Amino acid sequence: LIPNVGTRATFALLALLLLAVVLLGLLAARQWRDALAVTLAAAVVAWVGFRPAGPIKAAEGLVFETESAFNYIQVLDLGVERQLRLNEGEGIHSVYRPAGGLADGIWDYFLLAPAFNPAGYTPKQVDRVAIVGLAAGTMAQLYTEAYGPIAIDGAELDPEIIATGRAWFAMDQPNLNAYAVDGRRFLVNTPARYDVVAVDAYRPPYIPFHLTTVEFFQLARDRLNPQGVVAVNVGRTSDDYSLVHAIAATMLRVFPSVYVMDEPSGASDLGNTLVIGTKQPTTLRDLAANVPAFTHPLLVEAAARATPQAQPA
């Protein structure tokens, strides 16, 4: 009921169903006064539950909201960008800037993930990318702008988020294939091999546990080309890196080299760290050797921001 009629109407329908049962019993017992009271109660429930009541959750810049089987979805238009927020609204899950350029978020750091490959790796070797946690397509837009119309496969559990991305976030790149499916199941079933597997399915304050295991990272590694990287967005606070350390330790059981890059969070207590695992053994010297070849303006700017933050896990 929730994805079809919404939370408020769902509660109202269930309440009306219960009141209908009570009313039938009262009518059968000829308790007319009580039956009238229940009828009035049902009228109040119907009015409260189905009347136009404005936004479900008012917010500055709100231009769209909906409820799906998985999420409460908001789109906020803040002038220079649109933001996708889900559920509690604690995190920004996608941004769209009509003028292009970097998104000023952890998505920008994903652009640099291929540079962690062995020295001599160039942007021209990035031919196919898989995104687990496509959301409204911010990372797909950035990769398309920086690397050209490469093949991008994006797995997003919620089909309503995919529809929101297409309607509000210009998620219409012809090189993007969006799949409404669980990310792990997508990797199990795809026959493709990728140069980058980007995992951005960690949404505050929840983590899909089946995307944090040795088995999942083995699956992601097996979907890479001979050279390739898996990059994972991990949430943290300013003084609690326990989840980052746990994910990095798990990835070290699968990948020969693992790195972390903090996105500076400024005054906020919440932040993000990108954890990168490489299929081939590498060092930070490989990153330093590769970065000069990443000459697209977006890649140059992303490298300037991210490279100083890179360190071995």
N, C-alpha and C positions, 0 to 999 in steps of 0.2 A: 504493500500500500504506500509506503513512504516515497519511493521514487515516482509513483504515479499520481498521488494526490497531495503529497507533502506531509510533514510531521503534524502540523496543527489539525489538518483535516483527518488524518489517521486517528488521532486521539478522539476527535469528535465522532467519527464513525463507530469506533469501538464503544464509546459511551452510549451512543444512540442504540446500538445493538443490545447492550445490557438493559437500558431503559425499556426497550421494546419487550424484552422477556418479562420484566417486572410488570409492565402495563397489561400484557396478556394474562398474567396470573391474577391481577387485581380485577380485571374485567370478568374473568371466569368466576371470581368470588363475589362479584357484584359490589365491590367496594368503590363506589363511584367517586367519593371525595378524594380518596388516595389516588385513584386513576387520573383525576383531573390534575392533581399536584404533579404526578409523573409526566403528564402531557405538557404541562407548563415548563417543567424542568427540561424536557426534550427540546422544546422550542428555544429555550435559552442556550442549550448546548449547540443546537444547529446555528443559531445566530452568531455565537462566539466563534464556532469552528469554521464557518464558511463565509462570513462577511469579509469584504476587502479590508485588510488590516495593515496595509503598508508593508515595508520590508520585514523579512523574518529577523534580520539582524542589521540594523541601521549602521552605516559607516560613511565617513567622508569620501566622496567620489564614487559611491556605489552606483554602477550602471547596469549590473546584472547579478542575479542570484538564482540558484536552483538547488534542489535536493536530488541526489541520486541514490542508488542502492548502496553506495560506498561512502559518499561525502556530502557535506554541505559546501557549496561552491559559491564564491564571490568573485566578481570582477570589479576592481576599483580603477577609475580613470583619474590620474593625478597630474594631468597636463602633459609633462614630458614623457610619461610612460603609463602603461596599464599594468596592473598587478593581478595575479591569480592568488587568492588566499583560500584555504580550506579549513573547515571545521572550526577549531578554536581561533584561527587567525593569527597564531603566534609566528608562523613562518610565511615567507613569500615563496611561492612555488614556481612562478614563471613571471617574467616581465617582457613587455613588448615596447620598443621604442621606434616609432615610425621613422625617425631620422637615422636609424641604424647605429652602428658602433657597439662598443662593449656594454654589457648589462650592469657593470659595477656590482658583481656578485660572484659567488663560487663558480657559476657557469663559465666565466671568463677563464678560470684556472684550468678547466677541462681542455681548453684549446691547446694548452702547452703539453698535454700528456704524451703525445707522440714523440716529443723531443727527448724523452727519457730512454728511448731505444739506443742500441749501440751506436757509437760515433759513425758519421757518414750518412745518417738517416736524414731524409729531406721531406718537405711537405708533399712532394709529388708522389711519395710512396703511400700516402693515406688515400685509399680507394674506397673503403667501406667502414662504416661505423654503426655499432649497435648501442642503443640507449635504453637502459632499463629504468623506467620512470620518466617517460617522455613529458608528462604534464602538458602544458600548452605550447611546447615547442621552442623554448628559449635556446636550448643548447643546439637543436637542429638548425635554427636560424643562424647562430653564430658560426657553426661548422660550415654551413653552406656559404656564408659570406667570406670566411677566411680561407677555406680550402676549395671552393668551387662546388659545382653540382655533383658531388660524390654521392654514392648510394648510402642512404641512412635508413636503418630499420629501427623504429621506436616502439617499445612495448609499454603500454599504459593500461593498468587494470580497469580504470573507469571509463567507459565509452562516453559518458557525459562530459568528462574533461577533454577528451579528444574533440567532441563537438564544440565545446567552449573555445578551444584553441583555434579551431577553424573559423568560428564566428567572430571572435574578439581579438585574436592575437596573430592574425595573418599567417596561420600555420597552413600554408597552401603551397609549400615548395614541391615542385614536381619530382624531386629526387628523394622525397621523404615518404616512406611506407609506414603508416601508423597501424598498430595492431592492438586491439582491445583484449589483452590477455595478461595473465600473471607473468612477470619478467622471467622467473625461473623456468616456467613451462615453455615460454617462448624460446629460451636458449636450448632447452631439451629438444625441441621440435625443429629448429631451424637447421637447414643444411649448409647455410652460408658460413664463411670464415671472415673474420674482421681484423682490421688493424687497430681498432680501439673498441673496447667494451666499456661504456660509461654507465655507472650505477648511481642513480640519483633518486632512489626510492625511499630514502630515509626522511620521514616527515615528522617534525616535532609535534607531540612528544612520543611518537610511536616508532617502532622499528620492526619491519617484517623479519622475524627471526630466521626464516628459511633463506634469507639473502645474506646471512652473516657467517655461514658455516664453511668448514673446509671443503665439503662436497660441492657447495655452490661455487666457490672460487676455483675448484678443479674444473668444473663445468665451463666457467667463463674462460679459463686458460685454454681449454681444449677447443674453444671456438675462435681462438686467435690464429692468425697467419704465423709463419715461422718467426717473424718479428712482430711484436705487438704488445699492447699494454692494457691493463684493466685499471680503471680509475674510479674511486668510490668517494662520494660525498658523505662525510660523517659529521654529525652535529656534536657540539660540545658547549661548555661554558668557559668563561675566561680563566677559571682556575681548576676545572675538572676535565682532564683529558682521558679518563678511564676508558671511555668507549673507543676513542681514537687508538689508544694503546692496544685494546683488545682486538679491534679489527686488524690493525697492522700485524700483531702477533699471529693472528689466524692466517693472514695472507702470506706471511713468511714461511708458513708450512707448505705453501704451494708454489710461490714465486721465488726465484733466486735473489732478486733485489726488490726492495720495497722502500718507498720514499713518502714523506709527508710534506705538505705545503699548507700552512695556515693562511686563511684569508683574514687580514686584519679586521677586527670587529669594532674598532673605535671605542666609543663609550658604552656600547651595548655589552651586556653580560653574556649574551648568546653569540655563538660564532660557528664557523664551519672550517673543517680541515679536509683537504683532498689527500687521499691515500692512493698511491700509484704502485702497482706491481708490474714488473717487466718479465716477459717470457724468457729473454736472454739475460745472462749476468751483465750488469752494468755498474757504473759508478757515476758520481756527480761530474766527473771529467767528461763523460759522454754527453751529458746535458749541456755543459759549457761549449763543447765542440759542435753540437748540433744547432744551438740557438741561432747563430749568425745566418743559417740558411733559411730560417723562418722569417721571411722578409715582408709578408703582407702586413699592412699597417696594424690590423687587429692583433696579429701574432706578435709583432714588435712590442705593442703596448702591453699585451698580456704577459709577455716574457719579462718586461721591465718590472711589472708588479709582482709576478709569481716567483721568478728565479731566486731573488734574495731570500725567499721563505723556504726554499727546498732544502731538505736534510734527510739523511738516511733514517729509516725507522728504527 
